[in-house]
Amino acid sequence: MAEYNFIHIPKTGGTAIKYAIADQGRTEEIKFPTRGHNLTLHAVKENACFIIRDPWKRFCSGYWERATMELRKQESEKHSYANFGYASLTPQETEIISTHTTPNDLVNYIRAGNELPGILFELTTSITKWTGKLDQFVNMQDKIKLVFALKDLNKAMNQIFKIELPQDPFRQRSRALFPISQSYDITAENRDWFENEYRKDDYQIIEHIKKQKYYYE
């Protein structure tokens, strides 16, 4: 099987894949960046692969990962799981999350002119950090071998790579792991701003990707 160079955009299922390929010894087929989320489409020479996700759901997932980080660290320590990055919250992250207790609240914080710090920023930032803006992306897309949506993760891994994903909620990175409310709600005003201003580029790139031959569904 040809090698796939995996661009690990945060909150698109990449960590679950890392657990799976580590379990099943398939690292020769799917090459992950050596340092977290550092690989971009610009840096890949060929056979790029990545996963897309609804931008709002990805933003929410990034928020809730940081909001539940201490719970995740505790869960990791109970088991012999590989640690794929469970950095403690910084004081600034702690203050922001404690005073903005839902993703919708975090949108209000951003709309007020505030910037997000550190890992909270990385997990929720635009996919253009990894893909470039639409015109840049189009000029680089001949490097792409495969893109699929998070909703098709299990099907793609089974049918293309013959890899079974983890079944336990922790390694699935499932928000169902913690029995606490994790809202994905957003007001109509914030939704309009998010889709048509803040993450407009993301929606445009995803719409373009879904029309291409390299898109799998």
C-alpha positions as CSV (number, residue, x, y, z in Angstrom):
1,M,0.0,0.0,0.0
2,A,1.2,3.5,-0.8
3,E,2.4,5.7,2.0
4,Y,0.0,8.4,3.3
5,N,1.4,11.5,4.8
6,F,-1.1,12.5,7.4
7,I,-1.7,16.1,8.2
8,H,-3.1,16.1,11.7
9,I,-5.6,18.9,12.0
10,P,-6.7,19.0,15.6
11,K,-10.1,17.6,16.6
12,T,-10.6,15.6,13.4
13,G,-10.0,12.1,14.7
14,G,-6.3,11.9,14.3
15,T,-5.5,10.8,17.8
16,A,-7.8,7.8,17.6
17,I,-6.0,6.8,14.4
18,K,-2.7,7.1,16.2
19,Y,-3.8,4.8,18.9
20,A,-5.1,2.3,16.3
21,I,-2.0,2.2,14.1
22,A,0.2,1.9,17.2
23,D,-1.9,-1.1,18.3
24,Q,-1.8,-2.7,14.9
25,G,1.7,-1.9,13.7
26,R,0.7,0.0,10.6
27,T,3.0,3.0,10.9
28,E,4.6,2.2,7.6
29,E,1.4,3.1,5.8
30,I,0.2,6.2,7.7
31,K,3.0,8.6,8.5
32,F,2.1,11.1,11.3
33,P,4.0,14.3,11.9
34,T,6.7,13.7,14.5
35,R,5.5,16.7,16.6
36,G,1.8,17.0,17.2
37,H,0.1,19.1,14.6
38,N,3.1,20.7,13.0
39,L,2.8,19.3,9.5
40,T,1.1,21.5,6.9
41,L,0.0,20.9,3.3
42,H,2.7,23.3,2.2
43,A,5.4,21.1,3.8
44,V,4.1,17.8,2.3
45,K,5.7,16.7,-1.0
46,E,3.1,14.1,-2.0
47,N,0.4,11.7,-0.8
48,A,-1.2,14.1,1.7
49,C,-4.1,12.8,3.7
50,F,-6.3,14.6,6.2
51,I,-9.7,14.7,7.7
52,I,-12.3,17.5,7.6
53,R,-15.0,18.3,10.1
54,D,-17.9,20.7,10.5
55,P,-16.1,23.9,11.7
56,W,-18.5,24.6,14.5
57,K,-18.3,21.1,15.9
58,R,-14.5,21.2,15.6
59,F,-14.5,24.5,17.5
60,C,-16.7,23.0,20.3
61,S,-14.6,19.9,20.5
62,G,-11.5,21.9,21.0
63,Y,-13.1,24.0,23.7
64,W,-14.4,20.9,25.6
65,E,-11.0,19.1,25.3
66,R,-9.4,21.9,27.2
67,A,-12.3,22.3,29.6
68,T,-12.1,18.6,30.5
69,M,-8.3,18.3,30.4
70,E,-7.7,17.6,34.0
71,L,-10.3,14.8,33.8
72,R,-8.5,13.4,30.7
73,K,-5.2,13.4,32.5
74,Q,-6.7,11.5,35.4
75,E,-8.2,9.0,33.1
76,S,-4.9,8.5,31.2
77,E,-3.1,7.9,34.5
78,K,-5.5,5.1,35.4
79,H,-4.5,3.1,32.4
80,S,-1.5,2.2,30.3
81,Y,-2.5,4.5,27.5
82,A,0.1,6.2,25.4
83,N,0.1,9.9,26.3
84,F,-0.6,11.8,23.1
85,G,-0.6,15.2,24.7
86,Y,-2.4,16.1,27.8
87,A,-0.9,19.4,28.8
88,S,-2.3,21.1,31.9
89,L,-4.3,24.3,31.4
90,T,-2.3,27.5,31.6
91,P,-3.5,30.1,34.1
92,Q,-4.9,32.2,31.2
93,E,-6.8,29.2,29.8
94,T,-8.2,28.4,33.2
95,E,-9.4,32.0,33.7
96,I,-11.1,32.0,30.2
97,I,-12.8,28.7,30.6
98,S,-13.9,29.3,34.1
99,T,-15.6,32.5,33.1
100,H,-16.8,31.4,29.6
101,T,-18.4,28.0,30.3
102,T,-19.6,27.0,26.9
103,P,-18.3,27.3,23.3
104,N,-21.0,29.9,22.6
105,D,-19.6,32.0,25.5
106,L,-16.1,31.6,24.1
107,V,-17.4,33.0,20.8
108,N,-18.7,36.1,22.7
109,Y,-15.2,36.4,24.2
110,I,-13.6,36.4,20.8
111,R,-16.2,38.8,19.3
112,A,-15.3,41.2,22.0
113,G,-11.8,41.5,20.5
114,N,-10.0,39.0,22.7
115,E,-7.4,36.5,21.4
116,L,-7.2,32.8,22.6
117,P,-3.9,31.5,24.1
118,G,-1.8,28.5,23.6
119,I,-3.4,25.1,23.1
120,L,-6.9,26.5,23.3
121,F,-6.0,28.6,20.2
122,E,-4.4,25.6,18.4
123,L,-7.4,23.3,18.9
124,T,-10.0,25.9,17.7
125,T,-8.1,27.8,15.1
126,S,-8.9,27.8,11.4
127,I,-7.9,24.9,9.2
128,T,-6.1,27.4,7.0
129,K,-3.2,27.0,9.4
130,W,-2.7,23.6,7.9
131,T,-4.3,24.0,4.4
132,G,-3.7,27.6,3.5
133,K,-6.5,29.8,2.3
134,L,-8.6,28.6,-0.6
135,D,-6.5,30.0,-3.5
136,Q,-3.3,28.6,-1.8
137,F,-5.0,25.3,-1.2
138,V,-6.1,25.0,-4.9
139,N,-2.6,25.5,-6.0
140,M,-1.3,22.8,-3.7
141,Q,-4.0,20.2,-4.0
142,D,-2.2,18.0,-6.5
143,K,-0.3,16.8,-3.5
144,I,-3.4,15.3,-1.9
145,K,-4.1,11.6,-2.1
146,L,-7.1,11.4,0.3
147,V,-9.5,13.5,2.3
148,F,-12.6,12.3,4.2
149,A,-15.0,13.7,6.8
150,L,-14.9,12.8,10.4
151,K,-18.3,11.2,10.1
152,D,-16.8,8.7,7.7
153,L,-13.8,7.9,9.9
154,N,-14.7,4.3,10.8
155,K,-15.7,3.5,7.2
156,A,-12.5,5.0,5.7
157,M,-10.2,3.3,8.1
158,N,-11.9,-0.1,7.6
159,Q,-12.2,0.0,3.9
160,I,-9.1,1.9,2.8
161,F,-6.6,0.9,5.5
162,K,-8.1,-2.3,7.0
163,I,-7.6,-0.8,10.4
164,E,-10.1,-1.1,13.3
165,L,-10.4,2.0,15.5
166,P,-10.3,1.8,19.3
167,Q,-13.6,0.9,20.9
168,D,-13.1,2.4,24.4
169,P,-14.3,6.0,24.8
170,F,-10.9,7.4,26.0
171,R,-9.0,6.3,22.9
172,Q,-11.9,7.2,20.7
173,R,-11.6,10.7,22.2
174,S,-15.3,10.6,22.8
175,R,-17.0,13.3,24.8
176,A,-19.2,10.6,26.1
177,L,-16.3,9.6,28.3
178,F,-17.4,12.2,30.9
179,P,-21.0,12.3,32.2
180,I,-21.1,16.1,32.2
181,S,-23.0,18.5,30.0
182,Q,-20.9,19.6,27.0
183,S,-23.1,22.0,25.0
184,Y,-22.6,22.6,21.3
185,D,-25.4,25.2,21.2
186,I,-24.9,28.6,19.6
187,T,-27.1,31.6,19.2
188,A,-28.3,32.5,15.8
189,E,-26.3,35.8,15.8
190,N,-23.1,34.0,16.8
191,R,-23.8,31.3,14.2
192,D,-24.1,33.9,11.4
193,W,-20.8,35.5,12.5
194,F,-19.0,32.2,12.9
195,E,-20.0,30.9,9.5
196,N,-19.8,34.1,7.4
197,E,-16.9,35.9,9.0
198,Y,-14.8,34.1,11.6
199,R,-14.6,30.7,9.8
200,K,-15.8,31.6,6.4
201,D,-12.5,30.3,4.9
202,D,-13.0,26.9,6.5
203,Y,-16.5,26.5,5.1
204,Q,-15.3,27.5,1.6
205,I,-12.3,25.1,1.6
206,I,-14.5,22.2,2.8
207,E,-17.1,22.9,0.2
208,H,-14.4,22.8,-2.5
209,I,-12.9,19.6,-1.1
210,K,-16.2,17.8,-1.3
211,K,-16.2,18.3,-5.1
212,Q,-12.8,16.7,-5.7
213,K,-11.9,13.2,-6.8
214,Y,-9.6,12.7,-3.7
215,Y,-12.6,13.2,-1.4
216,Y,-13.8,9.8,0.0
217,E,-17.3,9.3,1.3
